[in-house]
Amino acid sequence: MKNLRTLPGLTLGLALLALSLPAPALAERYRVDLILFADNTAAAGEQPVAAQAPNLTGALDLGDTAKLRAAGIEILPDESFGLAEAWKRLRNSRNHEPLLRLAWLQKDPPAERGVSLRLRWGKPGNEPSRTGGAVYPVDGTVALLVGRFLHLDADLAFTRADDSGVLGSFRLNERRRLRRDELHHLDSPRLGLLVRAQRAEEKDAAPATRQAPQPAPTPVPKRAPKPAKP
């Protein structure tokens, strides 16, 4: 009986201990909408740097679903892209050319760059003496980072050949602090990014595949009754 009387005090002590323990951190998911565009207003005197292969350490191809899923990243379908109006304005601009657009969800982005998304545009050429393989007109990576603040890390190159056939690159290499829900502009002499990051909601998830609606059956016309015989 004496032992039984100590049970309420023991239960209370365990409950207080459980309350004092830190709660498990909840997973954070972010939605990012991004537009990559070319800037045709760059000064003619701006000189490119020697073409080099981009640093693709930790870069994931947009089509590698398994690795993206393992990294907590989900590429959203184009029909759910959230900056369609900005894309339309760029298409109607004489000074800018929209190249590609992308939306994705990311769970618990790292505080420092670990994985990134590889962005490529255009048909690849070949310049083995410097890059060792195919060279895309636009190539590089972007990465979402969450530490004390939210950041986008971009490392992209716009590469072209001069009149003598030598390749040179204009680079966009910047880490930009992002304010949630705001549209941000990153630029360089030839490339620009429009990007918006938001806390993800359930509605942001890619819709499940649904069976296509079946056409309604065509009604069969009823036959007119035969006239009665006299």
Order of alpha helices (4+ residues) and beta strands (2+ residues): alpha-alpha-beta-beta-beta-alpha-beta-alpha-beta-beta-beta-beta-beta-beta-beta-beta-beta
